[in-house]
Amino acid sequence: MVPDPRGGNGTRPAGGNGASGDGGESVRRSARSGALGLAGAAVSGLFGFLLTVVVTRGFGTAGSGAFFALVGVVTVAGALCCLGADTGLIWALPRWRDRGVRILIVALVPPLLASVLLATAVAATAGMLAPRLLPDAGGDGVLLLRLVAAALPVAVAMTLLLAAVRAVRPIRHYVAVQFLLLPISRPVLVGTVALAGAGLVAAAIGWLVPVAVAALACAAMLVPALRGAGGARPDGTDWRRFWGFASARAASAAIDAASMWVGVLLTAALAGQSEAGVFGAVGRYVLAGQLAMQGLRVAVAPQLSALLGAGRRADAAAVHRQTTSWVIVLSWPVYLLLAFFAPGFLRLFGSGFTAGAGALTVLAVAMLVNVGLGNVQTLLLMSGASRIHLAAAAAGLAVTVGGGIALIPRYGALGAALAWSGGIVVENVSAALAARRVVGEPLVSAVLLRTALGVGAAVCAVGVAVTVPAGRGVLPLVVAVGLLAIGAAGALAVPGVRGRLKAVVATLRPRPGAVSVNREGR
């Protein structure tokens, strides 16, 4: 079940048929940077889960519903105001590094203007919006929305500067900010507020303050990287190139960011704040399971852009197949355990959240499709096909919203989960079919399919063996995790598995003399 870094998962060694002579090194670079991204994502997931526990335990179902709705407003509004420029920076900077300062200016100005305009509108209409968006926040609703308005331009600036860091700095800089600074500081600050009994407004401040600190850190990281990278005055070519790509990404980025939070906001409006709190907690588990894919995505996206920009499509497909194998090995056990033991996982948030077990099971199954296809959306975007990606994202959102309106009033959080699951499957299958056509190389191999089958069969066997006699609670969950750990340790006794693991470790070691030709894989 360990992917073969030498090409066994469908990648080909240097000089092999389909991948160029640098293909093997491209895969190795993706593995090394991906490993660091994975480690950072694991830390982020741990502290993200801790934040969810702090919020649900500290503020209850209604209070956590208001908190998650507030986070949803910031996330959706921020994604809208970024106008796709964050993805645009990751796509453009690896290709035109010599114009780095110009590209950064072109990317920053329109989103910051949009964020100031939206912030002004939100602040002016907070009294009208608060009873609808934050009905259980009481008199704090207006103040919370004005707080969001004040923080919005800072959040947009942080997102864009962080994207630039991801594109031009070694991956460890991005990991330090996105996976360490933000996720670690938030539960500490919000938890302190909860212990002090200071209320939702102080908790929101505790969630937002790290954003400003992260923005300053990113700006400091970019100064040495972009010093001397072309003049500071963009020309018409810079604007046309950048926004020709990013304009289509603007809508799809907002859809991506909104995919879960639309469900939270719809559930709050159609089924009440408590159901929204349950769905928000379920969503945290679902997003946490994506950490492996996110960790690999942040590492390989600039590399995919450079490879595709240089016409090395076979190498890009090889990197995609490699990372997809890693994602399946690391993420499928998580989602299968979530599906089998949903009541046990939700029990950790408190007894009021176990009502979301059906919703968590449905979403976990849908996420098997999502992570099983790998980072196809990143591959599609880095190929420059942002309009095709927009079409796939819009189809998914239409299913999510339409299904939510039809199902949430009757089924609450379960209805929201069914709707979101439909949207997830439609969006990712559409993106996978489009990516295969655009890249022109196979994205799935026989070994990748065998890896998925092996992981799925092993975890399902343990899940059935434990849940049938013992149920789906916390103790059976612990037993299942223990059995899987024993099984993984036993697999190391198999010579073939041990050999592949050694090959993975060798791949992660930097090779003397390996040079990045196109600046990818820093």
Solvent accessible surface area in square Angstrom, and as a share of the most:
residue,aa,sasa,rsa
1,M,94,0.42
2,V,28,0.16
3,P,7,0.04
4,D,13,0.07
5,P,12,0.08
6,R,147,0.54
7,G,14,0.14
8,G,22,0.21
9,N,0,0.00
10,G,22,0.22
11,T,5,0.03
12,R,79,0.29
13,P,83,0.52
14,A,60,0.46
15,G,65,0.63
16,G,24,0.23
17,N,128,0.66
18,G,37,0.35
19,A,7,0.06
20,S,47,0.30
21,G,51,0.49
22,D,62,0.32
23,G,0,0.00
24,G,8,0.08
25,E,18,0.08
26,S,0,0.00
27,V,4,0.02
28,R,56,0.21
29,R,16,0.06
30,S,0,0.00
31,A,3,0.02
32,R,45,0.17
33,S,9,0.06
34,G,0,0.00
35,A,29,0.23
36,L,71,0.35
37,G,0,0.00
38,L,29,0.14
39,A,57,0.44
40,G,3,0.03
41,A,1,0.01
42,A,62,0.48
43,V,48,0.28
44,S,18,0.12
45,G,10,0.10
46,L,114,0.57
47,F,47,0.20
48,G,14,0.14
49,F,60,0.25
50,L,80,0.40
51,L,16,0.08
52,T,1,0.00
53,V,34,0.19
54,V,29,0.17
55,V,0,0.00
56,T,5,0.03
57,R,151,0.55
58,G,42,0.40
59,F,40,0.16
60,G,33,0.31
61,T,40,0.23
62,A,41,0.32
63,G,15,0.14
64,S,0,0.00
65,G,0,0.00
66,A,1,0.01
67,F,3,0.01
68,F,7,0.03
69,A,0,0.00
70,L,7,0.03
71,V,11,0.07
72,G,0,0.00
73,V,19,0.11
74,V,12,0.07
75,T,44,0.25
76,V,27,0.16
77,A,12,0.09
78,G,10,0.10
79,A,15,0.12
80,L,93,0.46
81,C,4,0.03
82,C,4,0.02
83,L,51,0.25
84,G,0,0.00
85,A,0,0.00
86,D,30,0.16
87,T,15,0.09
88,G,0,0.00
89,L,0,0.00
90,I,9,0.04
91,W,24,0.09
92,A,1,0.00
93,L,0,0.00
94,P,9,0.06
95,R,68,0.25
96,W,60,0.21
97,R,42,0.15
98,D,96,0.50
99,R,60,0.22
100,G,0,0.00
101,V,36,0.21
102,R,52,0.19
103,I,6,0.03
104,L,23,0.11
105,I,57,0.29
106,V,0,0.00
107,A,0,0.00
108,L,33,0.16
109,V,64,0.37
110,P,34,0.22
111,P,0,0.00
112,L,56,0.28
113,L,112,0.55
114,A,29,0.23
115,S,0,0.00
116,V,79,0.45
117,L,130,0.65
118,L,56,0.28
119,A,10,0.08
120,T,86,0.50
121,A,49,0.38
122,V,22,0.13
123,A,35,0.27
124,A,82,0.64
125,T,49,0.28
126,A,0,0.00
127,G,43,0.41
128,M,114,0.51
129,L,49,0.24
130,A,5,0.04
131,P,83,0.52
132,R,165,0.60
133,L,50,0.25
134,L,2,0.01
135,P,62,0.39
136,D,78,0.40
137,A,11,0.08
138,G,57,0.54
139,G,77,0.74
140,D,60,0.31
141,G,1,0.01
142,V,45,0.26
143,L,99,0.49
144,L,2,0.01
145,L,1,0.00
146,R,120,0.44
147,L,43,0.21
148,V,4,0.02
149,A,5,0.04
150,A,75,0.58
151,A,18,0.14
152,L,3,0.01
153,P,31,0.20
154,V,61,0.35
155,A,11,0.08
156,V,0,0.00
157,A,21,0.16
158,M,17,0.08
159,T,46,0.27
160,L,0,0.00
161,L,23,0.11
162,L,11,0.05
163,A,6,0.05
164,A,0,0.00
165,V,0,0.00
166,R,37,0.13
167,A,1,0.01
168,V,3,0.02
169,R,52,0.19
170,P,34,0.21
171,I,16,0.08
172,R,145,0.53
173,H,31,0.14
174,Y,18,0.07
175,V,9,0.05
176,A,40,0.31
177,V,2,0.01
178,Q,57,0.25
179,F,9,0.04
180,L,65,0.32
181,L,53,0.26
182,L,8,0.04
183,P,14,0.09
184,I,61,0.31
185,S,27,0.17
186,R,35,0.13
187,P,5,0.03
188,V,87,0.50
189,L,66,0.33
190,V,0,0.00
191,G,12,0.11
192,T,82,0.48
193,V,21,0.12
194,A,27,0.21
195,L,163,0.81
196,A,79,0.61
197,G,65,0.62
198,A,59,0.45
199,G,30,0.29
200,L,25,0.12
201,V,28,0.16
202,A,28,0.22
203,A,0,0.00
204,A,0,0.00
205,I,76,0.39
206,G,6,0.06
207,W,26,0.09
208,L,14,0.07
209,V,70,0.40
210,P,3,0.02
211,V,6,0.04
212,A,44,0.34
213,V,72,0.42
214,A,0,0.00
215,A,12,0.09
216,L,134,0.67
217,A,31,0.24
218,C,0,0.00
219,A,41,0.32
220,A,68,0.53
221,M,36,0.16
222,L,7,0.03
223,V,86,0.49
224,P,68,0.43
225,A,16,0.13
226,L,10,0.05
227,R,173,0.63
228,G,76,0.73
229,A,13,0.10
230,G,40,0.39
231,G,38,0.37
232,A,68,0.53
233,R,210,0.77
234,P,30,0.19
235,D,57,0.29
236,G,37,0.35
237,T,46,0.27
238,D,4,0.02
239,W,92,0.32
240,R,166,0.61
241,R,96,0.35
242,F,3,0.01
243,W,43,0.15
244,G,38,0.37
245,F,8,0.04
246,A,0,0.00
247,S,56,0.36
248,A,7,0.05
249,R,26,0.09
250,A,20,0.15
251,A,45,0.35
252,S,0,0.00
253,A,9,0.07
254,A,8,0.06
255,I,20,0.10
256,D,46,0.24
257,A,28,0.22
258,A,8,0.06
259,S,29,0.19
260,M,4,0.02
261,W,15,0.05
262,V,29,0.17
263,G,4,0.03
264,V,0,0.00
265,L,43,0.22
266,L,36,0.18
267,T,0,0.00
268,A,12,0.09
269,A,76,0.59
270,L,72,0.36
271,A,36,0.28
272,G,31,0.29
273,Q,10,0.04
274,S,59,0.38
275,E,61,0.27
276,A,0,0.00
277,G,0,0.00
278,V,10,0.05
279,F,0,0.00
280,G,0,0.00
281,A,0,0.00
282,V,0,0.00
283,G,0,0.00
284,R,60,0.22
285,Y,15,0.06
286,V,0,0.00
287,L,50,0.25
288,A,34,0.27
289,G,5,0.05
290,Q,24,0.11
291,L,31,0.15
292,A,14,0.11
293,M,6,0.03
294,Q,49,0.22
295,G,0,0.00
296,L,1,0.01
297,R,66,0.24
298,V,8,0.05
299,A,7,0.06
300,V,1,0.01
301,A,1,0.01
302,P,10,0.07
303,Q,0,0.00
304,L,2,0.01
305,S,0,0.00
306,A,7,0.05
307,L,0,0.00
308,L,16,0.08
309,G,45,0.44
310,A,55,0.43
311,G,53,0.50
312,R,38,0.14
313,R,102,0.37
314,A,16,0.12
315,D,1,0.00
316,A,0,0.00
317,A,0,0.00
318,A,1,0.00
319,V,0,0.00
320,H,4,0.02
321,R,7,0.02
322,Q,2,0.01
323,T,4,0.02
324,T,4,0.02
325,S,0,0.00
326,W,22,0.08
327,V,0,0.00
328,I,1,0.01
329,V,38,0.22
330,L,81,0.41
331,S,1,0.00
332,W,46,0.16
333,P,31,0.20
334,V,62,0.36
335,Y,0,0.00
336,L,15,0.08
337,L,21,0.10
338,L,3,0.01
339,A,14,0.10
340,F,43,0.18
341,F,0,0.00
342,A,0,0.00
343,P,36,0.23
344,G,0,0.00
345,F,34,0.14
346,L,0,0.00
347,R,127,0.46
348,L,77,0.38
349,F,2,0.01
350,G,11,0.10
351,S,75,0.48
352,G,45,0.43
353,F,6,0.03
354,T,41,0.24
355,A,87,0.67
356,G,1,0.01
357,A,15,0.11
358,G,36,0.35
359,A,2,0.01
360,L,0,0.00
361,T,38,0.22
362,V,40,0.23
363,L,0,0.00
364,A,0,0.00
365,V,82,0.47
366,A,6,0.05
367,M,3,0.01
368,L,28,0.14
369,V,55,0.32
370,N,12,0.06
371,V,0,0.00
372,G,17,0.16
373,L,47,0.23
374,G,3,0.03
375,N,6,0.03
376,V,3,0.01
377,Q,35,0.16
378,T,9,0.05
379,L,0,0.00
380,L,0,0.00
381,L,10,0.05
382,M,4,0.02
383,S,29,0.18
384,G,33,0.31
385,A,16,0.13
386,S,2,0.02
387,R,153,0.56
388,I,58,0.30
389,H,1,0.00
390,L,47,0.24
391,A,64,0.49
392,A,7,0.05
393,A,0,0.00
394,A,44,0.34
395,A,40,0.31
396,G,2,0.02
397,L,44,0.22
398,A,66,0.51
399,V,56,0.32
400,T,6,0.03
401,V,46,0.27
402,G,40,0.38
403,G,20,0.19
404,G,1,0.01
405,I,102,0.52
406,A,75,0.59
407,L,51,0.25
408,I,1,0.01
409,P,80,0.50
410,R,194,0.71
411,Y,97,0.37
412,G,8,0.08
413,A,5,0.04
414,L,66,0.33
415,G,0,0.00
416,A,2,0.01
417,A,0,0.00
418,L,72,0.36
419,A,4,0.03
420,W,10,0.04
421,S,11,0.07
422,G,25,0.24
423,G,3,0.03
424,I,13,0.07
425,V,53,0.30
426,V,53,0.31
427,E,16,0.07
428,N,7,0.03
429,V,60,0.35
430,S,40,0.26
431,A,0,0.00
432,A,15,0.12
433,L,126,0.63
434,A,13,0.10
435,A,0,0.00
436,R,109,0.40
437,R,170,0.62
438,V,38,0.22
439,V,3,0.01
440,G,47,0.45
441,E,40,0.18
442,P,54,0.34
443,L,14,0.07
444,V,78,0.45
445,S,20,0.13
446,A,63,0.49
447,V,25,0.14
448,L,6,0.03
449,L,107,0.53
450,R,146,0.53
451,T,7,0.04
452,A,12,0.09
453,L,134,0.66
454,G,27,0.26
455,V,5,0.03
456,G,12,0.11
457,A,60,0.46
458,A,41,0.32
459,V,6,0.03
460,C,49,0.29
461,A,64,0.49
462,V,28,0.16
463,G,0,0.00
464,V,78,0.45
465,A,64,0.50
466,V,8,0.05
467,T,24,0.14
468,V,121,0.69
469,P,106,0.67
470,A,61,0.47
471,G,31,0.30
472,R,91,0.33
473,G,30,0.29
474,V,58,0.33
475,L,131,0.65
476,P,14,0.09
477,L,15,0.08
478,V,86,0.50
479,V,71,0.41
480,A,0,0.00
481,V,72,0.41
482,G,30,0.29
483,L,79,0.39
484,L,38,0.19
485,A,59,0.46
486,I,124,0.63
487,G,46,0.44
488,A,63,0.49
489,A,63,0.49
490,G,43,0.41
491,A,29,0.23
492,L,78,0.39
493,A,72,0.56
494,V,77,0.44
495,P,98,0.62
496,G,47,0.45
497,V,31,0.18
498,R,101,0.37
499,G,33,0.32
500,R,78,0.29
501,L,68,0.34
502,K,134,0.57
503,A,16,0.12
504,V,15,0.09
505,V,64,0.37
506,A,52,0.40
507,T,10,0.06
508,L,55,0.28
509,R,148,0.54
510,P,108,0.68
511,R,118,0.43
512,P,138,0.87
513,G,74,0.71
514,A,39,0.30
515,V,110,0.63
516,S,43,0.28
517,V,102,0.58
518,N,45,0.23
519,R,117,0.43
520,E,0,0.00
521,G,17,0.16
522,R,75,0.27
